[in-house]
Amino acid sequence: MTYEKKPFEFEGIPDYALQPAKEADEYNFHYVPRGATNRFDPAAYEKILYDSVRQAAEKEEQPEFFTQSVEEIIPVAFHQSNEETQAAEADAEVQEEAEAIEVDAEVQEEAEAIEVDAEVQEEAETVEVDAEVQEEAETVEADAEIQEEAAPAAAEEAETPEETTETAEEIIPVFAKPPAKRPSFQPIFVPKTVPAKINPTVGSAISSKLRLIDMRKKEPLRFSVEEDILVPDVKPDLARILAMDGKIKLSEREIHTGQMETDRIRITGDLILQTLYVPEHMVDGEPIVAIESRIPFKNETEMKAGPYSDLTVAPNIESIDFTIINERKFRVKAVAVFGIKEYSNVDVEVFEGIRDEEVQMLKEKINLTDVALRKTEPMEVKDDLILKDNMPDILKILRYDVNVVENHKQITKEKAVINASVYCNILYLGAEGNPDAAKADEAEAVPDGGTAVPVLYQGKTEFTQFIRLDGDNNPNDQNPAGSKVNFNIASANLTAKEDGNGKRNLFGLDMNVETGLELYKNIEKEIVTDVYHHRKELQYETDEIGLMALGGSGVAEISAREIVNIPERYGNVDKVVYISGNINEKRTFIDQAKSVVEGVAAINLICTSADTKKTAFNVTQEIPFRSAMEIPGITPEMTASNDIVLKELWFDKINNKQIEVNAGILVNTAVSSQIKHQLVKNISFLDSPQDSNPLPGIILYIARPGDTIWKIAKKYRTTIDEIKKINEIETGKEIKSGTKILIVAKNH
């Protein structure tokens, strides 16, 4: 492989620099500095230039006795006359003074720390270099005076027998070095280090501000609440608990931090329990009794949050266990899990260059996700739910569950329109006389001569929420990344109402719902990760940031089904009078391009027995579910955040011993990653007198594994474009190991 020299493109470049490089092991590695291995030695190409300069200097400036060989000088030294011997002894005394100075403690430490070979020892002793310069020592040009002194010493070592080396080293400086030029008592290898002067680029640095809101999911907080509950005096004695469900009402769903970051957060609220039990003796003909209990709690835990951050808390009851102590008291232990997200304001200063300076910058494009908007609007929902024609009139409402589920949304520049459904599960006592009512014992009649039977009502209603936006949201030009809606039932009240005919066949629903909306926006930003100047030394600091990048999101609706077998001890099932459930997420992971969620829906059924002598009973069952949602662009390194809602429950009675239960589950998934980036900041120039020697003007470099064009350009103070132009490297194509690259440094 040869290089053809084009007369105009490479004008001024010697022919020898355009020849292919030799393999690294063909070079004499005694020139490579300590610690370097398997390095290409560009000094072989510079040696021709050095030799020509040295020869010219010897002819013009060197005294006559420099033309003598070492073999000619040494015999003369051994056969001096008495007069010459006395002069030599006088010089020896002077040399002893120099040696005494050389053993000075500070000089000796530096001398022991410097390990050089014989050829470049006097050069290395006059230059104090740091680790980076020492690694590239083979490319540093020596000044003319050191070359003139190093050449005779190198020739003497090569030609003088071993036993006379020490004598020659003592004698040659006496003859070869004029005392006025370099006194023998001054150590030549101890320069005084001048500290580099730091010149900050304050005022000339060019940067831009990037302001966004970052969202991070914190570790969930889990704690338990344990309390003894007393049966109210107006309620009958407790025989058996049928069901116990709960919900958490927080004092604050959003916690705001102040100017300083915080290490602890406090969560307060109430655990509201709804308990259904079978009484030992019926009172007023009620086969099932309901109790509502309120347990206050307060928890303070360690959790770091940045200044001016908002922490949102989403509570969920993981499990409820109870123990009956006696007919008037039972003990409850509930485990609650709080999902916490931190929304923090992030101001990032992105370096973009230095005014009036030609700096080389390595840039990288990063993708970030900004929480462009967070807004919550209240909504009052009022509606009347009417019973079916074959259902008994309402005597008393025992308990109810209300779930709010998003149906669809439409977001424009000015507003967001959100449509949602409210699903209601209601257990009430109905009057006797309806064929669908469960029959009770005649002795357990209500005061007016009728009987009360438990009845299940399932119904739903819809509402539409309008959220006004500020006009900054424009899906056409902001590269939207998605949106998310959440609901919080602030209050709910259900009452029995009469219709126009005087029948109590209406449920009056009055509830307040807080609808929350989040809009996400993708941001693509080019940042500088490395920088250098082709002539000046500079230093900089780095700032590490880790921000959310949303990979994708989606909503999936799945159905879980299970057949529940009724134990023999309860006999045959007459009717299912209540059904409730709770969602527990077990595992979530990324499988190729799918977000997978696994969990269980814990279902509780309250049934009445076909045997009139038996009371109502409950059966629990866990229904497993699995959702695999395909989201383009996600990778296994990302993490998924899920909001899972039990949309509705329904059942079918297969026979007197089996009931089929179905659960409609809504899974809202967002997949994101937290990627860390190093940003360049606080750039300063360094003025260092000892580092003023330029690099060689022409270098032939052999690429090693791991080399990039940027690394080579930075090392030899040139530019990527210059390397690509001279070596005809295509844009976007990296170099391979072993590639020979011609480098022309820009500092010449």
Steps between C-alpha positions, in 0.01 A plus 500: 500500500645837399382855512524716191595853582278755335711811440241755608295316761794391719740778427767532765467139626824295469493187285608272782188597704275367223647150505315214678593444864700204620356255746533611861739222605756608240571818690750544778271515805765652725365833373149425630438657842445298813159330517432504124460165322437402139511859378578634159814714509473805278845619608656291223355742248616803696853364548599592145409861569678495836821352349516765228458778755762350729756456221454858390545623855816294549663645190422862592529518880680196636862549620782311335532233766142383425632356172706251698358159563461356846791261434724803429391696809530227759872408439594867525323514831695205637845639395475857616801692610541601863383844412184365337446262792494789747246680283292184489518465881378859534211422273435182699461707819247714321326185379490364858320820604245437226454143620451626856225726374348212303442306821281776638187340645252669269713443187566138597127426532439636150801317359384165645148555366622548140592185313646558156731306273854609427428658163238753620608533865638855475191607298256347752686657795447847357129459430238439766190362337175370635366152428326596177801681346736222614287244312552699182867576571611335176339784305654794694772698317812560704662843485830543318717536811385170651550322166860626479572374850316169462670393175863470632377329815304243298796434270734454799273244662468301179878485425669499842566168674294432812788535744585850371143637490518666837836665424375630168191652659719680751755625247297590191298783667833657608625521145173542314305757703618858540462593870348837415223334302390243765685501837569151629359579847146574366271192473367486145202269566307708757291771331276714713134425431283798425134432584257533213292814498125435480299737285123437534283559196236686696323742270624341180340157541189444289222294659125448489244429772288186501209510743273204552312296762641158571291215644652221705329205659609449859516174686148417622433558868337214687377499859228329704216628716375287789200589714228345718146586382200502736153414376273803560243463776210538257622200296431134588771264620742373239495133402709487178663756271399467136710770336732783589606755241682825544619815332750768597415867517814716516524840664728605211546311176781734391793604719693817412862549605643839581814679394722238660498132411340270754600162639169405660137510399183460706184327380178538700144391439223260596442134428126457443376143554165358395417178684213264431416235758235246592339577839450239770134601518310696240386848593220654291521203265844596361701191398817707428629795702740771375754701702712789373817575701759777462860443616733804487868440421822700470825379351832682472774338296837580344474603138718752318336763283655798324412864566173628354388146419149356507441148634177333399370211713274224361373269778389140462400238757703187444329274755257504795501233770261483792455296819183479710587553866144473633145584392562873559857543377724397210859584405603630158844504336522674163809537277503812284733578210565858388634560152702824493612708203725804517458788257802729515597815311825452309707788359783375280766732353623352172849610383510593131843657441743782583474836335794589265670163563532206260421212736429145390186350661372144517121516488232247578126507444291404802127444538316631805136502604350808657182499705361786297181545702346379828151614583218380726137607472210404734178358366166450676310194383131465583270235364208274594547127449170320459433139601390240252131414492540163673709628790357568850468850635784644707474470877860572598836541322759276664810585297620606154810527281556771240768482227578769240652383170607702198320425174673737257655845479566768242770765547522817294693823536233664713345219704492133593171309483492186718213253510477250789264241646402452864443134593291433813466179702226540764381259769166597649216342700184461296138455608331161487259411222735513202557157340869573452554577869666240718251350743546536874356320798149620598619558855743759368242733357531876500264697730244568229452131444742467203850357480829655385719325248850597376509606134784592262466792259760571230471813290702775337480857384724727290637852518714725281770723643636811324846623598602838359858521375718808473535483123868400506418138424506437127524134401596595145831667583605385849577134431257368763600189692159415643265585782360346814176543693435409863195530725466556872160463668506780755155412638211270410152479646224254408140532625171318439240714323138467395373535149184686403281206602629486859717192448856500641665370187765769435859540618601865513875526421678819605880498467794734447773379266842662450619437144875528448664543158869470408642583158847379395727649235814352345804727472804429282807698606860505379750519784882529515669207675869583425697804383858604420695782330759430228753745649401574859480278802159500665321329784133457583264346749210264434151496642305173500127516440251214490165582344196302396461391140155362422527202269127455443162454665174318446172385649379139498169356615511135601257253649579241767273201561482237773250238622438514875403175671271526806615297806267222615453652845300786352260279309349618173515858380177687461624843392815714486408818686833685485829486314812712557866480403845649535793508255853394603783545249755220538756551226574724204778467241593570139503202264643608164258771380225414748423634846380208711299538822403212725279512808189369673152632562391400852124437478253469787150359447212525750234239436173388657434134551214307343447340841284739700660379822844619387618859513687701237864408437801629306751336265834652394690424184814639330474538125840532325535736204769582247533788257754508216484836326711561188657846505731590206845630588536361851805298612562254788708763685193720548258482791121498492265694725145364519167632624262204528129551560235236572243626254205272575408159641223271387405136559289214366356223712591173330327278753438485875870422561684707241512870412690649209662835584627746239710808564551786256843655560643819349882526477656840428874458434783749445850370417794729568871501575730708715813571293799686644689755291827687562480871422806723453516811719745754654759503220836670571816553294839410650819704444787257573855615401646148527246365251585745222677242277276420200422151374672378181348647188461170312418163654411162354275323749387136506154462652459268796189324632262751659634798305257747349567793274403733785754345739781523246411857403494611864830324580690666215318836512341490158140471382279216387439673167873538442566129563211397275612735224868395496427128532187501282280345770130499423266697725332284760753221460725410791853368475610141551790372707825506299394783270790733415406862543701804396465789745601862440480686831320836493736661752769548234 
